[in-house]
Amino acid sequence: MSLSGVFVTAVESRPAGVLGSEAHPTHRPFGARVKAFVALTKPRIIELLLITTVPVMFLAQQGVPDLKLVLLTCLGGYLSAGGANALNMYIDRDIDALMDRTSQRPLVTGMVSPRECLAFGITLGVVSTLLFGLAVNWLSAWLSLGALLFYVVVYTMILKRRTAQNIVWGGIAGCMPVLIGWTAVKDSLSWAPVILFLVIFFWTPPHYWPLSMKVKEDYARVGVPMLPVVASNKAVAKQIVLYSWVMVAVSLLLTPLGYTGWFYTAVALASGGWWLWEAHALQNRAKAEVTGAKLKEMRLFHWSITYVSLLFVAVAVDPFLR
């Protein structure tokens, strides 16, 4: 499906009443509108971003960082990521209207208009940059702005609809909170945040591809070439295993370089080992040409969230046990 075809179909397929919703504000209650604007920021995704931000601040401080700084960094990070997510929804509103998993997003239902969404996203981006620059430091501010622009321009506008490598390189934006957390404390960079940046970089594809396997018909319908759309389950599972091994190996570099001790190492080995078990199990099912619910691809997706949470909690706790 060509991009022009996607746009035309999206307009024709928009749910009835959506285009006229802006002319009937009484159909959009205040409370529902507030929830809709919050939904534009994709709060559940931002939870993961904050999980990778705050622990790195503990590692940088080698103890408890200034709590005011933590709060300001979290607020700035939420506003920046929220702005990026809102702009992502603005750009993707055409395909969101056609995909089952995104059919209830605020722009699709008409609870928020495209103009409102665009203004909201830009405002959050500007406010977050100024907040970081004036209340934290300008290095963190530029990293935050860079992450927003990378996600919106490079991933959403350029990569997502053009290449099966979209989530690989587009995932760089999701790695940036690690650098932001470190620079918020140190106002400089070091090898520790770079290593954790790489952990998230190699974590992102095997985290997202299982979900893409589950909903690949959605992506195929709108012409988005996620890897599971253009490759077999067997090929996707092989890539998942390769990225998983590199991710676990990179996660173990912190200790020999002197940034972490026994506790982090133990958690990284145990959680990484379980991840590899699940990744290889998925590959074995794919090789056996198992399909449908028996493929159990979402097992790895759900474990991936637990894995990154455990790993970064270990990052935060480790300095107190050394």
C-alpha angles and dihedrals in degrees: 000000000000122000091246089052091052093053094048093046091048092056093047092046098048110130114263114270096020097103091051097044093095089061092055108053091168087071089062110066117207095244092050090048092054091051089048093054090048088050089055088067092056095228095193091058091047090055088065091048091053091047087062094043107051099046090053088056089057090050092049091049093041085223138018112342122215104290093216088056090049092052093047091048092049092047092048091046092049093050093046096047090041091053091049091050092049091051089047089056091047092054095041097044091111096058093035088065090059101043121085095217093053101035093106098051114128096253092050094050092044094239087126124029122229091246092052091047093050093049091046093052095047092047092052090049094051094044093048093050092050091045092053093044098047101034104029114016138292095248089062089044094055092045090051093048090046091054091050094049092045092052095045101038107024100034106027101032102032115019108029098069097032112049142030086226089067097111093042097060096022087059089072088086090060090052094059098081088070090060092042092053091052096045091047087066102030104026085219140066133251140176093269096067090040090056092048089046088057091047090058091042092057091037095057101069097047087043095053104032094069089055089047089053089055095050101027092125088062092053093043090053092059097037098249106149100218108169095255088055095056100030136050122260087250092056093045092049090051090054090047091055093048094050090044094056092049091047094053092045092051092047089060094057095081095074101051088048090056101247098112139024141212098307096056090043092053093049093045092051096045097043093039091050091053090047090054090049091054093044092052091045089055090048091051091052090048091050089052087054093241111169139181121022092343091066087071093198092157091065089075093042092056092042090051090063091049090047096054091045093052093045095052094042085056089051089056097043098043097076090061093055100049 
